[in-house]
Amino acid sequence: MIGRKNSDFALRYLAEEGLAAIAAGLGGIYGRRIHYHPATGKVARLFLKETSEKRVVEEERQYGKALQATSVEGGTELFD
């Protein structure tokens, strides 16, 4: 259910922003990890297996802790 809500949100967001999705890989039993490189526009989609999901969750948890401990200066505007 959460995966479906996430994919619905992503497609709705793209449409509202006037962006066309030239490819999509949604649904199924495996989660995905998306690597986006803004400088080149390159996007890589990686399927997560059951065994890697726990590792990814732990990596994200550790990353979140590291972000909380990092001071941020300046500002970034993501959307107009």
PDB file with SEQRES, HELIX, SHEET and CRYST1 records, atoms N, CA, C and O in Angstrom:
SEQRES   1 A   80  MET ILE GLY ARG LYS ASN SER ASP PHE ALA LEU ARG TYR          
SEQRES   2 A   80  LEU ALA GLU GLU GLY LEU ALA ALA ILE ALA ALA GLY LEU          
SEQRES   3 A   80  GLY GLY ILE TYR GLY ARG ARG ILE HIS TYR HIS PRO ALA          
SEQRES   4 A   80  THR GLY LYS VAL ALA ARG LEU PHE LEU LYS GLU THR SER          
SEQRES   5 A   80  GLU LYS ARG VAL VAL GLU GLU GLU ARG GLN TYR GLY LYS          
SEQRES   6 A   80  ALA LEU GLN ALA THR SER VAL GLU GLY GLY THR GLU LEU          
SEQRES   7 A   80  PHE ASP                                                      
HELIX    1 AA1 ILE A    2  GLU A   16  1                                  15    
HELIX    2 AA2 GLU A   50  GLN A   68  1                                  19    
SHEET    1 AA1 2 ARG A  32  HIS A  37  0                                        
SHEET    2 AA1 2 LYS A  42  PHE A  47 -1                                        
CRYST1    1.000    1.000    1.000  90.00  90.00  90.00 P 1           1          
ATOM      1  N   MET A   1       0.809  -1.191   0.000  1.00  0.00           N  
ATOM      2  CA  MET A   1       0.000   0.000   0.000  1.00  0.00           C  
ATOM      3  C   MET A   1       0.860   1.266   0.000  1.00  0.00           C  
ATOM      4  O   MET A   1       0.578   2.209  -0.740  1.00  0.00           O  
ATOM      5  N   ILE A   2       1.911   1.289   0.830  1.00  0.00           N  
ATOM      6  CA  ILE A   2       2.783   2.464   0.877  1.00  0.00           C  
ATOM      7  C   ILE A   2       3.461   2.680  -0.463  1.00  0.00           C  
ATOM      8  O   ILE A   2       3.552   3.810  -0.943  1.00  0.00           O  
ATOM      9  N   GLY A   3       3.938   1.596  -1.068  1.00  0.00           N  
ATOM     10  CA  GLY A   3       4.592   1.709  -2.372  1.00  0.00           C  
ATOM     11  C   GLY A   3       3.674   2.315  -3.410  1.00  0.00           C  
ATOM     12  O   GLY A   3       4.096   3.146  -4.214  1.00  0.00           O  
ATOM     13  N   ARG A   4       2.426   1.905  -3.393  1.00  0.00           N  
ATOM     14  CA  ARG A   4       1.444   2.432  -4.347  1.00  0.00           C  
ATOM     15  C   ARG A   4       1.210   3.928  -4.110  1.00  0.00           C  
ATOM     16  O   ARG A   4       1.114   4.709  -5.056  1.00  0.00           O  
ATOM     17  N   LYS A   5       1.121   4.313  -2.831  1.00  0.00           N  
ATOM     18  CA  LYS A   5       0.925   5.735  -2.514  1.00  0.00           C  
ATOM     19  C   LYS A   5       2.132   6.550  -2.956  1.00  0.00           C  
ATOM     20  O   LYS A   5       1.982   7.664  -3.458  1.00  0.00           O  
ATOM     21  N   ASN A   6       3.332   5.999  -2.771  1.00  0.00           N  
ATOM     22  CA  ASN A   6       4.550   6.695  -3.195  1.00  0.00           C  
ATOM     23  C   ASN A   6       4.581   6.884  -4.702  1.00  0.00           C  
ATOM     24  O   ASN A   6       4.897   7.970  -5.188  1.00  0.00           O  
ATOM     25  N   SER A   7       4.254   5.831  -5.443  1.00  0.00           N  
ATOM     26  CA  SER A   7       4.299   5.942  -6.903  1.00  0.00           C  
ATOM     27  C   SER A   7       3.215   6.887  -7.412  1.00  0.00           C  
ATOM     28  O   SER A   7       3.449   7.650  -8.350  1.00  0.00           O  
ATOM     29  N   ASP A   8       2.022   6.841  -6.797  1.00  0.00           N  
ATOM     30  CA  ASP A   8       0.960   7.782  -7.186  1.00  0.00           C  
ATOM     31  C   ASP A   8       1.406   9.219  -6.948  1.00  0.00           C  
ATOM     32  O   ASP A   8       1.195  10.090  -7.793  1.00  0.00           O  
ATOM     33  N   PHE A   9       2.027   9.464  -5.786  1.00  0.00           N  
ATOM     34  CA  PHE A   9       2.520  10.809  -5.480  1.00  0.00           C  
ATOM     35  C   PHE A   9       3.558  11.257  -6.505  1.00  0.00           C  
ATOM     36  O   PHE A   9       3.489  12.376  -7.013  1.00  0.00           O  
ATOM     37  N   ALA A  10       4.510  10.394  -6.806  1.00  0.00           N  
ATOM     38  CA  ALA A  10       5.587  10.763  -7.733  1.00  0.00           C  
ATOM     39  C   ALA A  10       5.030  11.132  -9.107  1.00  0.00           C  
ATOM     40  O   ALA A  10       5.433  12.139  -9.690  1.00  0.00           O  
ATOM     41  N   LEU A  11       4.115  10.332  -9.621  1.00  0.00           N  
ATOM     42  CA  LEU A  11       3.540  10.613 -10.936  1.00  0.00           C  
ATOM     43  C   LEU A  11       2.688  11.881 -10.910  1.00  0.00           C  
ATOM     44  O   LEU A  11       2.718  12.670 -11.855  1.00  0.00           O  
ATOM     45  N   ARG A  12       1.934  12.075  -9.841  1.00  0.00           N  
ATOM     46  CA  ARG A  12       1.119  13.283  -9.696  1.00  0.00           C  
ATOM     47  C   ARG A  12       2.023  14.522  -9.609  1.00  0.00           C  
ATOM     48  O   ARG A  12       1.744  15.545 -10.234  1.00  0.00           O  
ATOM     49  N   TYR A  13       3.088  14.421  -8.842  1.00  0.00           N  
ATOM     50  CA  TYR A  13       4.028  15.539  -8.702  1.00  0.00           C  
ATOM     51  C   TYR A  13       4.628  15.916 -10.057  1.00  0.00           C  
ATOM     52  O   TYR A  13       4.673  17.093 -10.414  1.00  0.00           O  
ATOM     53  N   LEU A  14       5.081  14.929 -10.797  1.00  0.00           N  
ATOM     54  CA  LEU A  14       5.651  15.211 -12.119  1.00  0.00           C  
ATOM     55  C   LEU A  14       4.643  15.922 -13.009  1.00  0.00           C  
ATOM     56  O   LEU A  14       4.975  16.901 -13.677  1.00  0.00           O  
ATOM     57  N   ALA A  15       3.419  15.428 -13.016  1.00  0.00           N  
ATOM     58  CA  ALA A  15       2.376  16.037 -13.851  1.00  0.00           C  
ATOM     59  C   ALA A  15       2.101  17.471 -13.425  1.00  0.00           C  
ATOM     60  O   ALA A  15       1.989  18.359 -14.271  1.00  0.00           O  
ATOM     61  N   GLU A  16       1.989  17.706 -12.111  1.00  0.00           N  
ATOM     62  CA  GLU A  16       1.715  19.050 -11.613  1.00  0.00           C  
ATOM     63  C   GLU A  16       2.844  20.025 -11.933  1.00  0.00           C  
ATOM     64  O   GLU A  16       2.602  21.218 -12.115  1.00  0.00           O  
ATOM     65  N   GLU A  17       4.066  19.528 -12.002  1.00  0.00           N  
ATOM     66  CA  GLU A  17       5.219  20.372 -12.314  1.00  0.00           C  
ATOM     67  C   GLU A  17       5.465  20.496 -13.816  1.00  0.00           C  
ATOM     68  O   GLU A  17       6.398  21.176 -14.243  1.00  0.00           O  
ATOM     69  N   GLY A  18       4.622  19.835 -14.619  1.00  0.00           N  
ATOM     70  CA  GLY A  18       4.769  19.903 -16.061  1.00  0.00           C  
ATOM     71  C   GLY A  18       5.945  19.096 -16.589  1.00  0.00           C  
ATOM     72  O   GLY A  18       6.477  19.391 -17.659  1.00  0.00           O  
ATOM     73  N   LEU A  19       6.351  18.076 -15.836  1.00  0.00           N  
ATOM     74  CA  LEU A  19       7.478  17.229 -16.237  1.00  0.00           C  
ATOM     75  C   LEU A  19       6.962  15.914 -16.797  1.00  0.00           C  
ATOM     76  O   LEU A  19       6.042  15.311 -16.245  1.00  0.00           O  
ATOM     77  N   ALA A  20       7.556  15.480 -17.887  1.00  0.00           N  
ATOM     78  CA  ALA A  20       7.147  14.224 -18.506  1.00  0.00           C  
ATOM     79  C   ALA A  20       8.040  13.094 -18.014  1.00  0.00           C  
ATOM     80  O   ALA A  20       9.265  13.218 -17.993  1.00  0.00           O  
ATOM     81  N   ALA A  21       7.418  11.999 -17.621  1.00  0.00           N  
ATOM     82  CA  ALA A  21       8.184  10.795 -17.273  1.00  0.00           C  
ATOM     83  C   ALA A  21       8.404  10.018 -18.561  1.00  0.00           C  
ATOM     84  O   ALA A  21       7.449   9.532 -19.167  1.00  0.00           O  
ATOM     85  N   ILE A  22       9.653   9.898 -18.979  1.00  0.00           N  
ATOM     86  CA  ILE A  22       9.922   9.182 -20.229  1.00  0.00           C  
ATOM     87  C   ILE A  22      10.047   7.681 -20.004  1.00  0.00           C  
ATOM     88  O   ILE A  22      10.057   6.902 -20.957  1.00  0.00           O  
ATOM     89  N   ALA A  23      10.141   7.281 -18.742  1.00  0.00           N  
ATOM     90  CA  ALA A  23      10.159   5.856 -18.396  1.00  0.00           C  
ATOM     91  C   ALA A  23       9.718   5.725 -16.949  1.00  0.00           C  
ATOM     92  O   ALA A  23       9.900   6.642 -16.149  1.00  0.00           O  
ATOM     93  N   ALA A  24       9.143   4.589 -16.621  1.00  0.00           N  
ATOM     94  CA  ALA A  24       8.724   4.336 -15.246  1.00  0.00           C  
ATOM     95  C   ALA A  24       8.807   2.842 -14.986  1.00  0.00           C  
ATOM     96  O   ALA A  24       8.541   2.032 -15.874  1.00  0.00           O  
ATOM     97  N   GLY A  25       9.173   2.488 -13.776  1.00  0.00           N  
ATOM     98  CA  GLY A  25       9.208   1.089 -13.365  1.00  0.00           C  
ATOM     99  C   GLY A  25       8.605   1.003 -11.976  1.00  0.00           C  
ATOM    100  O   GLY A  25       9.322   0.999 -10.975  1.00  0.00           O  
ATOM    101  N   LEU A  26       7.297   0.936 -11.920  1.00  0.00           N  
ATOM    102  CA  LEU A  26       6.593   0.999 -10.641  1.00  0.00           C  
ATOM    103  C   LEU A  26       5.882  -0.318 -10.357  1.00  0.00           C  
ATOM    104  O   LEU A  26       5.569  -1.082 -11.271  1.00  0.00           O  
ATOM    105  N   GLY A  27       5.633  -0.570  -9.079  1.00  0.00           N  
ATOM    106  CA  GLY A  27       4.914  -1.780  -8.679  1.00  0.00           C  
ATOM    107  C   GLY A  27       5.860  -2.956  -8.499  1.00  0.00           C  
ATOM    108  O   GLY A  27       7.080  -2.796  -8.546  1.00  0.00           O  
ATOM    109  N   GLY A  28       5.307  -4.105  -8.299  1.00  0.00           N  
ATOM    110  CA  GLY A  28       6.114  -5.301  -8.100  1.00  0.00           C  
ATOM    111  C   GLY A  28       6.398  -5.548  -6.628  1.00  0.00           C  
ATOM    112  O   GLY A  28       5.909  -4.829  -5.756  1.00  0.00           O  
ATOM    113  N   ILE A  29       7.196  -6.578  -6.364  1.00  0.00           N  
ATOM    114  CA  ILE A  29       7.429  -6.982  -4.982  1.00  0.00           C  
ATOM    115  C   ILE A  29       8.709  -6.420  -4.386  1.00  0.00           C  
ATOM    116  O   ILE A  29       8.905  -6.501  -3.173  1.00  0.00           O  
ATOM    117  N   TYR A  30       9.587  -5.852  -5.208  1.00  0.00           N  
ATOM    118  CA  TYR A  30      10.847  -5.335  -4.698  1.00  0.00           C  
ATOM    119  C   TYR A  30      10.858  -3.811  -4.663  1.00  0.00           C  
ATOM    120  O   TYR A  30      10.339  -3.150  -5.563  1.00  0.00           O  
ATOM    121  N   GLY A  31      11.458  -3.271  -3.614  1.00  0.00           N  
ATOM    122  CA  GLY A  31      11.660  -1.837  -3.545  1.00  0.00           C  
ATOM    123  C   GLY A  31      12.752  -1.434  -4.508  1.00  0.00           C  
ATOM    124  O   GLY A  31      13.435  -2.278  -5.089  1.00  0.00           O  
ATOM    125  N   ARG A  32      12.904  -0.154  -4.667  1.00  0.00           N  
ATOM    126  CA  ARG A  32      13.938   0.372  -5.556  1.00  0.00           C  
ATOM    127  C   ARG A  32      14.743   1.422  -4.827  1.00  0.00           C  
ATOM    128  O   ARG A  32      14.266   2.070  -3.895  1.00  0.00           O  
ATOM    129  N   ARG A  33      15.952   1.572  -5.266  1.00  0.00           N  
ATOM    130  CA  ARG A  33      16.810   2.651  -4.787  1.00  0.00           C  
ATOM    131  C   ARG A  33      17.194   3.439  -6.031  1.00  0.00           C  
ATOM    132  O   ARG A  33      17.691   2.878  -7.008  1.00  0.00           O  
ATOM    133  N   ILE A  34      16.959   4.730  -5.983  1.00  0.00           N  
ATOM    134  CA  ILE A  34      17.212   5.583  -7.132  1.00  0.00           C  
ATOM    135  C   ILE A  34      18.455   6.429  -6.861  1.00  0.00           C  
ATOM    136  O   ILE A  34      18.571   7.070  -5.817  1.00  0.00           O  
ATOM    137  N   HIS A  35      19.363   6.417  -7.804  1.00  0.00           N  
ATOM    138  CA  HIS A  35      20.556   7.268  -7.737  1.00  0.00           C  
ATOM    139  C   HIS A  35      20.422   8.295  -8.853  1.00  0.00           C  
ATOM    140  O   HIS A  35      20.409   7.949 -10.035  1.00  0.00           O  
ATOM    141  N   TYR A  36      20.324   9.556  -8.464  1.00  0.00           N  
ATOM    142  CA  TYR A  36      20.166  10.646  -9.428  1.00  0.00           C  
ATOM    143  C   TYR A  36      21.390  11.551  -9.366  1.00  0.00           C  
ATOM    144  O   TYR A  36      21.818  11.966  -8.290  1.00  0.00           O  
ATOM    145  N   HIS A  37      21.938  11.844 -10.522  1.00  0.00           N  
ATOM    146  CA  HIS A  37      23.119  12.692 -10.637  1.00  0.00           C  
ATOM    147  C   HIS A  37      22.721  13.962 -11.389  1.00  0.00           C  
ATOM    148  O   HIS A  37      22.710  13.981 -12.620  1.00  0.00           O  
ATOM    149  N   PRO A  38      22.388  15.041 -10.632  1.00  0.00           N  
ATOM    150  CA  PRO A  38      21.881  16.266 -11.266  1.00  0.00           C  
ATOM    151  C   PRO A  38      22.824  16.888 -12.285  1.00  0.00           C  
ATOM    152  O   PRO A  38      22.366  17.459 -13.274  1.00  0.00           O  
ATOM    153  N   ALA A  39      24.123  16.790 -12.066  1.00  0.00           N  
ATOM    154  CA  ALA A  39      25.080  17.419 -12.986  1.00  0.00           C  
ATOM    155  C   ALA A  39      25.005  16.816 -14.387  1.00  0.00           C  
ATOM    156  O   ALA A  39      25.213  17.511 -15.382  1.00  0.00           O  
ATOM    157  N   THR A  40      24.706  15.515 -14.458  1.00  0.00           N  
ATOM    158  CA  THR A  40      24.661  14.849 -15.761  1.00  0.00           C  
ATOM    159  C   THR A  40      23.242  14.495 -16.200  1.00  0.00           C  
ATOM    160  O   THR A  40      22.997  14.231 -17.377  1.00  0.00           O  
ATOM    161  N   GLY A  41      22.304  14.492 -15.241  1.00  0.00           N  
ATOM    162  CA  GLY A  41      20.942  14.076 -15.553  1.00  0.00           C  
ATOM    163  C   GLY A  41      20.770  12.567 -15.546  1.00  0.00           C  
ATOM    164  O   GLY A  41      19.682  12.061 -15.818  1.00  0.00           O  
ATOM    165  N   LYS A  42      21.835  11.853 -15.238  1.00  0.00           N  
ATOM    166  CA  LYS A  42      21.793  10.394 -15.247  1.00  0.00           C  
ATOM    167  C   LYS A  42      21.025   9.879 -14.030  1.00  0.00           C  
ATOM    168  O   LYS A  42      21.169  10.397 -12.923  1.00  0.00           O  
ATOM    169  N   VAL A  43      20.209   8.853 -14.255  1.00  0.00           N  
ATOM    170  CA  VAL A  43      19.438   8.209 -13.197  1.00  0.00           C  
ATOM    171  C   VAL A  43      19.680   6.704 -13.279  1.00  0.00           C  
ATOM    172  O   VAL A  43      19.651   6.119 -14.362  1.00  0.00           O  
ATOM    173  N   ALA A  44      19.918   6.091 -12.130  1.00  0.00           N  
ATOM    174  CA  ALA A  44      20.071   4.641 -12.075  1.00  0.00           C  
ATOM    175  C   ALA A  44      19.041   4.073 -11.101  1.00  0.00           C  
ATOM    176  O   ALA A  44      18.871   4.592  -9.998  1.00  0.00           O  
ATOM    177  N   ARG A  45      18.366   3.021 -11.505  1.00  0.00           N  
ATOM    178  CA  ARG A  45      17.388   2.355 -10.651  1.00  0.00           C  
ATOM    179  C   ARG A  45      17.944   0.994 -10.248  1.00  0.00           C  
ATOM    180  O   ARG A  45      18.327   0.188 -11.096  1.00  0.00           O  
ATOM    181  N   LEU A  46      17.980   0.754  -8.946  1.00  0.00           N  
ATOM    182  CA  LEU A  46      18.473  -0.511  -8.432  1.00  0.00           C  
ATOM    183  C   LEU A  46      17.339  -1.222  -7.704  1.00  0.00           C  
ATOM    184  O   LEU A  46      16.693  -0.630  -6.839  1.00  0.00           O  
ATOM    185  N   PHE A  47      17.091  -2.479  -8.041  1.00  0.00           N  
ATOM    186  CA  PHE A  47      16.081  -3.251  -7.330  1.00  0.00           C  
ATOM    187  C   PHE A  47      16.669  -3.784  -6.037  1.00  0.00           C  
ATOM    188  O   PHE A  47      17.814  -4.235  -6.010  1.00  0.00           O  
ATOM    189  N   LEU A  48      15.894  -3.734  -4.970  1.00  0.00           N  
ATOM    190  CA  LEU A  48      16.327  -4.226  -3.671  1.00  0.00           C  
ATOM    191  C   LEU A  48      15.785  -5.635  -3.454  1.00  0.00           C  
ATOM    192  O   LEU A  48      14.599  -5.890  -3.663  1.00  0.00           O  
ATOM    193  N   LYS A  49      16.637  -6.523  -3.044  1.00  0.00           N  
ATOM    194  CA  LYS A  49      16.226  -7.875  -2.684  1.00  0.00           C  
ATOM    195  C   LYS A  49      15.890  -7.882  -1.200  1.00  0.00           C  
ATOM    196  O   LYS A  49      16.267  -6.962  -0.474  1.00  0.00           O  
ATOM    197  N   GLU A  50      15.190  -8.901  -0.749  1.00  0.00           N  
ATOM    198  CA  GLU A  50      14.822  -8.985   0.665  1.00  0.00           C  
ATOM    199  C   GLU A  50      16.036  -8.854   1.571  1.00  0.00           C  
ATOM    200  O   GLU A  50      15.975  -8.179   2.599  1.00  0.00           O  
ATOM    201  N   THR A  51      17.128  -9.487   1.201  1.00  0.00           N  
ATOM    202  CA  THR A  51      18.317  -9.472   2.055  1.00  0.00           C  
ATOM    203  C   THR A  51      18.957  -8.095   2.122  1.00  0.00           C  
ATOM    204  O   THR A  51      19.603  -7.766   3.117  1.00  0.00           O  
ATOM    205  N   SER A  52      18.791  -7.287   1.086  1.00  0.00           N  
ATOM    206  CA  SER A  52      19.425  -5.970   1.082  1.00  0.00           C  
ATOM    207  C   SER A  52      18.553  -4.904   1.736  1.00  0.00           C  
ATOM    208  O   SER A  52      19.051  -3.831   2.078  1.00  0.00           O  
ATOM    209  N   GLU A  53      17.263  -5.177   1.917  1.00  0.00           N  
ATOM    210  CA  GLU A  53      16.367  -4.164   2.475  1.00  0.00           C  
ATOM    211  C   GLU A  53      16.793  -3.753   3.881  1.00  0.00           C  
ATOM    212  O   GLU A  53      16.791  -2.565   4.203  1.00  0.00           O  
ATOM    213  N   LYS A  54      17.155  -4.714   4.715  1.00  0.00           N  
ATOM    214  CA  LYS A  54      17.590  -4.391   6.076  1.00  0.00           C  
ATOM    215  C   LYS A  54      18.858  -3.547   6.055  1.00  0.00           C  
ATOM    216  O   LYS A  54      19.007  -2.619   6.850  1.00  0.00           O  
ATOM    217  N   ARG A  55      19.766  -3.873   5.147  1.00  0.00           N  
ATOM    218  CA  ARG A  55      21.008  -3.120   5.033  1.00  0.00           C  
ATOM    219  C   ARG A  55      20.720  -1.687   4.598  1.00  0.00           C  
ATOM    220  O   ARG A  55      21.298  -0.743   5.136  1.00  0.00           O  
ATOM    221  N   VAL A  56      19.840  -1.527   3.638  1.00  0.00           N  
ATOM    222  CA  VAL A  56      19.502  -0.191   3.148  1.00  0.00           C  
ATOM    223  C   VAL A  56      18.829   0.626   4.243  1.00  0.00           C  
ATOM    224  O   VAL A  56      19.124   1.810   4.407  1.00  0.00           O  
ATOM    225  N   VAL A  57      17.930   0.002   4.989  1.00  0.00           N  
ATOM    226  CA  VAL A  57      17.269   0.709   6.087  1.00  0.00           C  
ATOM    227  C   VAL A  57      18.305   1.192   7.095  1.00  0.00           C  
ATOM    228  O   VAL A  57      18.229   2.327   7.567  1.00  0.00           O  
ATOM    229  N   GLU A  58      19.267   0.344   7.425  1.00  0.00           N  
ATOM    230  CA  GLU A  58      20.308   0.739   8.375  1.00  0.00           C  
ATOM    231  C   GLU A  58      21.191   1.847   7.796  1.00  0.00           C  
ATOM    232  O   GLU A  58      21.563   2.774   8.515  1.00  0.00           O  
ATOM    233  N   GLU A  59      21.533   1.763   6.504  1.00  0.00           N  
ATOM    234  CA  GLU A  59      22.319   2.821   5.861  1.00  0.00           C  
ATOM    235  C   GLU A  59      21.576   4.159   5.918  1.00  0.00           C  
ATOM    236  O   GLU A  59      22.178   5.192   6.214  1.00  0.00           O  
ATOM    237  N   GLU A  60      20.276   4.141   5.637  1.00  0.00           N  
ATOM    238  CA  GLU A  60      19.482   5.363   5.663  1.00  0.00           C  
ATOM    239  C   GLU A  60      19.391   5.918   7.085  1.00  0.00           C  
ATOM    240  O   GLU A  60      19.434   7.132   7.284  1.00  0.00           O  
ATOM    241  N   ARG A  61      19.268   5.035   8.065  1.00  0.00           N  
ATOM    242  CA  ARG A  61      19.204   5.465   9.463  1.00  0.00           C  
ATOM    243  C   ARG A  61      20.515   6.154   9.863  1.00  0.00           C  
ATOM    244  O   ARG A  61      20.502   7.213  10.490  1.00  0.00           O  
ATOM    245  N   GLN A  62      21.631   5.546   9.497  1.00  0.00           N  
ATOM    246  CA  GLN A  62      22.939   6.132   9.818  1.00  0.00           C  
ATOM    247  C   GLN A  62      23.138   7.456   9.085  1.00  0.00           C  
ATOM    248  O   GLN A  62      23.692   8.401   9.647  1.00  0.00           O  
ATOM    249  N   TYR A  63      22.692   7.526   7.841  1.00  0.00           N  
ATOM    250  CA  TYR A  63      22.804   8.759   7.073  1.00  0.00           C  
ATOM    251  C   TYR A  63      21.991   9.870   7.727  1.00  0.00           C  
ATOM    252  O   TYR A  63      22.443  11.011   7.814  1.00  0.00           O  
ATOM    253  N   GLY A  64      20.784   9.528   8.186  1.00  0.00           N  
ATOM    254  CA  GLY A  64      19.946  10.500   8.879  1.00  0.00           C  
ATOM    255  C   GLY A  64      20.608  11.023  10.137  1.00  0.00           C  
ATOM    256  O   GLY A  64      20.532  12.217  10.426  1.00  0.00           O  
ATOM    257  N   LYS A  65      21.256  10.149  10.889  1.00  0.00           N  
ATOM    258  CA  LYS A  65      21.974  10.575  12.095  1.00  0.00           C  
ATOM    259  C   LYS A  65      23.121  11.511  11.726  1.00  0.00           C  
ATOM    260  O   LYS A  65      23.348  12.517  12.399  1.00  0.00           O  
ATOM    261  N   ALA A  66      23.842  11.181  10.659  1.00  0.00           N  
ATOM    262  CA  ALA A  66      24.958  12.021  10.227  1.00  0.00           C  
ATOM    263  C   ALA A  66      24.456  13.405   9.797  1.00  0.00           C  
ATOM    264  O   ALA A  66      25.106  14.413  10.075  1.00  0.00           O  
ATOM    265  N   LEU A  67      23.313  13.457   9.128  1.00  0.00           N  
ATOM    266  CA  LEU A  67      22.754  14.743   8.706  1.00  0.00           C  
ATOM    267  C   LEU A  67      22.363  15.597   9.906  1.00  0.00           C  
ATOM    268  O   LEU A  67      22.564  16.811   9.902  1.00  0.00           O  
ATOM    269  N   GLN A  68      21.812  14.967  10.921  1.00  0.00           N  
ATOM    270  CA  GLN A  68      21.414  15.712  12.115  1.00  0.00           C  
ATOM    271  C   GLN A  68      22.626  16.315  12.813  1.00  0.00           C  
ATOM    272  O   GLN A  68      22.524  17.371  13.437  1.00  0.00           O  
ATOM    273  N   ALA A  69      23.762  15.653  12.711  1.00  0.00           N  
ATOM    274  CA  ALA A  69      24.971  16.121  13.385  1.00  0.00           C  
ATOM    275  C   ALA A  69      25.754  17.135  12.553  1.00  0.00           C  
ATOM    276  O   ALA A  69      26.765  17.664  13.015  1.00  0.00           O  
ATOM    277  N   THR A  70      25.302  17.407  11.343  1.00  0.00           N  
ATOM    278  CA  THR A  70      26.007  18.310  10.439  1.00  0.00           C  
ATOM    279  C   THR A  70      25.343  19.679  10.437  1.00  0.00           C  
ATOM    280  O   THR A  70      24.128  19.790  10.274  1.00  0.00           O  
ATOM    281  N   SER A  71      26.148  20.721  10.620  1.00  0.00           N  
ATOM    282  CA  SER A  71      25.589  22.065  10.557  1.00  0.00           C  
ATOM    283  C   SER A  71      25.452  22.473   9.090  1.00  0.00           C  
ATOM    284  O   SER A  71      26.296  22.141   8.258  1.00  0.00           O  
ATOM    285  N   VAL A  72      24.402  23.179   8.799  1.00  0.00           N  
ATOM    286  CA  VAL A  72      24.113  23.600   7.428  1.00  0.00           C  
ATOM    287  C   VAL A  72      24.169  25.102   7.364  1.00  0.00           C  
ATOM    288  O   VAL A  72      23.586  25.796   8.197  1.00  0.00           O  
ATOM    289  N   GLU A  73      24.880  25.607   6.362  1.00  0.00           N  
ATOM    290  CA  GLU A  73      24.982  27.041   6.156  1.00  0.00           C  
ATOM    291  C   GLU A  73      24.427  27.389   4.788  1.00  0.00           C  
ATOM    292  O   GLU A  73      24.490  26.581   3.862  1.00  0.00           O  
ATOM    293  N   GLY A  74      23.888  28.581   4.662  1.00  0.00           N  
ATOM    294  CA  GLY A  74      23.352  29.011   3.383  1.00  0.00           C  
ATOM    295  C   GLY A  74      21.978  28.425   3.149  1.00  0.00           C  
ATOM    296  O   GLY A  74      21.351  27.896   4.067  1.00  0.00           O  
ATOM    297  N   GLY A  75      21.520  28.520   1.933  1.00  0.00           N  
ATOM    298  CA  GLY A  75      20.194  28.018   1.618  1.00  0.00           C  
ATOM    299  C   GLY A  75      20.145  27.426   0.223  1.00  0.00           C  
ATOM    300  O   GLY A  75      20.994  27.700  -0.624  1.00  0.00           O  
ATOM    301  N   THR A  76      19.145  26.622   0.013  1.00  0.00           N  
ATOM    302  CA  THR A  76      18.931  26.002  -1.284  1.00  0.00           C  
ATOM    303  C   THR A  76      17.457  26.094  -1.637  1.00  0.00           C  
ATOM    304  O   THR A  76      16.597  25.757  -0.823  1.00  0.00           O  
ATOM    305  N   GLU A  77      17.167  26.541  -2.824  1.00  0.00           N  
ATOM    306  CA  GLU A  77      15.783  26.575  -3.294  1.00  0.00           C  
ATOM    307  C   GLU A  77      15.614  25.436  -4.260  1.00  0.00           C  
ATOM    308  O   GLU A  77      16.225  25.420  -5.329  1.00  0.00           O  
ATOM    309  N   LEU A  78      14.778  24.472  -3.889  1.00  0.00           N  
ATOM    310  CA  LEU A  78      14.590  23.297  -4.736  1.00  0.00           C  
ATOM    311  C   LEU A  78      13.524  23.511  -5.796  1.00  0.00           C  
ATOM    312  O   LEU A  78      13.634  22.985  -6.904  1.00  0.00           O  
ATOM    313  N   PHE A  79      12.486  24.285  -5.465  1.00  0.00           N  
ATOM    314  CA  PHE A  79      11.368  24.447  -6.387  1.00  0.00           C  
ATOM    315  C   PHE A  79      10.974  25.908  -6.461  1.00  0.00           C  
ATOM    316  O   PHE A  79      11.062  26.643  -5.477  1.00  0.00           O  
ATOM    317  N   ASP A  80      10.540  26.316  -7.642  1.00  0.00           N  
ATOM    318  CA  ASP A  80      10.042  27.696  -7.820  1.00  0.00           C  
ATOM    319  C   ASP A  80       8.629  27.805  -7.323  1.00  0.00           C  
ATOM    320  O   ASP A  80       8.034  28.881  -7.385  1.00  0.00           O  
TER     321      ASP A  80                                                      
END                                                                             
